[in-house]
Amino acid sequence: MSVPRLVVAAPSSGSGKTTVATGLMAALASRGLAVSPHKVGPDYIDPGYHALATGRTGRNLDAFLCGPELIGPLFLHGARGCDIAVVEGVMGLYDGAAGEGELASTAQVAKLLRAPVVLVVDASSQSRSVAALVHGFVSFDPEVRIGGVILNKVGSDRHEALLREALDSVGVPVLGVLRRASRVETPSRHLGLVPVAERGPEAVEAVAAMASMVSEGCDLEALVALARGAGVLPGAAWDAGEALVSPAPPPLAGPAPGAAVPGPPPRPGRPRPRTPDGPRRVAVAGGAAFTFSYAEHAELLAAAGAEVVTFDPLRDEELPEGTAGLVIGGGFPEVYAGELSANEALRGAVSELALSGAPVAAECAGLLYLCRELDGLPMCGVLDASARMSERLTLGYRDAVAVSDSALAAAGTRMRGHEFHRTVVEPGAGAAPAWGVRAPERRVEGFVERGVHASYLHTHWASEPGVARRFVERCRTS
């Protein structure tokens, strides 16, 4: 498939690649182009701004979580019917999973996509040195094609002239020059930018300002021409239905190294009346408190036969009618703990559903919501555990093995995941843990009780579609 495409990268975090990538997406969309937005890595927040800029779902490309072999297919899936695709990188161009070489780096994804790279350079404290910086990035890996540079935070016309003169010797074209501007800044807090869902009109204004800044300061025609020169990307687009019919690998025997032996079976809950086979309604938590999710999860659930319905735990006092399974992803329940706690009716409905044995999959924020309390405020009480905010940031990729049979995975199933939180749950694991994790240290974590699978680990189901198939099957039989 031939999709014009380019990757927006930077030498390091904080250089302005989110501003440039989001502004470029919005600027191209305003010209009538159908823009496919993508983000390298496990970031959930930037894709929300991308979606606002393009009117299309922001999608992640993570070579650690999904494997390098799925990067092209997932990209082509998201880019179906689009005129151009813009991929925002992560961290510095060559930064990837710790200790894994180029794995999960922006450079690796650019190579897998055969896409040219536009390097966004923070030029605020340099002039001639910019040439050495760009030369180093161009020559470090000859397989990475850096097609141009966008100079960010340029102070004056004189500063711009010095930078352009320096870059003439490198042979990499300057595709844009952006001046220092506060109007495009987006507020941050303990886990990064504030999500779009929490900002409303302010987010719309910020994206519009980014689009204006990029339109005024960048050569859009040259950027589009660079993207069109990417050529054909071989292979087929990922398809949720086709992924589900692929044979599932057999589970590996035994728990992860260092894992505890699962404890006694969970206490019985309230039985639910059996209903005939057929599509099952899976409720997915959304709204401002639960904004972290991968679009492919809902697509896999639907392909497996579920009717996927979104609800907002901040506002809805009941689960969607006919809910047979519940998915609660990541987000910021700690920011909204008071409002979540005040919604007693919904907390009771979630607890009742979980006690009935219905499948419940909870990740990170979902785990906190299912706890007895969060920062002293009552939560759903599904798990006999308490959660609290912490000063320590837990961040990184993880190799994991399912320790206990659950509605999500058979014991022995290997998956890769990502942790990203400033909270602590005590205890960290139940009698039947969810995962055995091998990095940064060997440990077990999470809870498997009745139909509940709750853990800090964010996973990408495209890497193991069988988890969606298994979850929906449990919705039919529980």
Secondary structure as GFF3:
##gff-version 3
##sequence-region A 1 478
A	DSSP	beta_strand	5	9	.	.	.	ID=ss1
A	DSSP	alpha_helix	17	30	.	.	.	ID=ss2
A	DSSP	beta_strand	35	40	.	.	.	ID=ss3
A	DSSP	alpha_helix	46	54	.	.	.	ID=ss4
A	DSSP	beta_strand	59	61	.	.	.	ID=ss5
A	DSSP	three_ten_helix	68	70	.	.	.	ID=ss6
A	DSSP	alpha_helix	71	78	.	.	.	ID=ss7
A	DSSP	beta_strand	84	88	.	.	.	ID=ss8
A	DSSP	alpha_helix	106	113	.	.	.	ID=ss9
A	DSSP	beta_strand	117	122	.	.	.	ID=ss10
A	DSSP	alpha_helix	129	140	.	.	.	ID=ss11
A	DSSP	beta_strand	146	154	.	.	.	ID=ss12
A	DSSP	alpha_helix	157	168	.	.	.	ID=ss13
A	DSSP	beta_strand	174	179	.	.	.	ID=ss14
A	DSSP	beta_strand	188	189	.	.	.	ID=ss15
A	DSSP	beta_strand	192	193	.	.	.	ID=ss16
A	DSSP	alpha_helix	196	199	.	.	.	ID=ss17
A	DSSP	alpha_helix	201	217	.	.	.	ID=ss18
A	DSSP	alpha_helix	220	228	.	.	.	ID=ss19
A	DSSP	alpha_helix	240	245	.	.	.	ID=ss20
A	DSSP	beta_strand	280	285	.	.	.	ID=ss21
A	DSSP	alpha_helix	295	303	.	.	.	ID=ss22
A	DSSP	beta_strand	306	311	.	.	.	ID=ss23
A	DSSP	beta_strand	323	328	.	.	.	ID=ss24
A	DSSP	alpha_helix	337	342	.	.	.	ID=ss25
A	DSSP	alpha_helix	344	355	.	.	.	ID=ss26
A	DSSP	beta_strand	360	363	.	.	.	ID=ss27
A	DSSP	alpha_helix	365	370	.	.	.	ID=ss28
A	DSSP	beta_strand	373	374	.	.	.	ID=ss29
A	DSSP	beta_strand	377	378	.	.	.	ID=ss30
A	DSSP	beta_strand	386	402	.	.	.	ID=ss31
A	DSSP	beta_strand	414	426	.	.	.	ID=ss32
A	DSSP	beta_strand	435	437	.	.	.	ID=ss33
A	DSSP	beta_strand	443	445	.	.	.	ID=ss34
A	DSSP	beta_strand	447	449	.	.	.	ID=ss35
A	DSSP	beta_strand	452	455	.	.	.	ID=ss36
A	DSSP	beta_strand	458	459	.	.	.	ID=ss37
A	DSSP	three_ten_helix	461	463	.	.	.	ID=ss38
A	DSSP	alpha_helix	466	477	.	.	.	ID=ss39
###
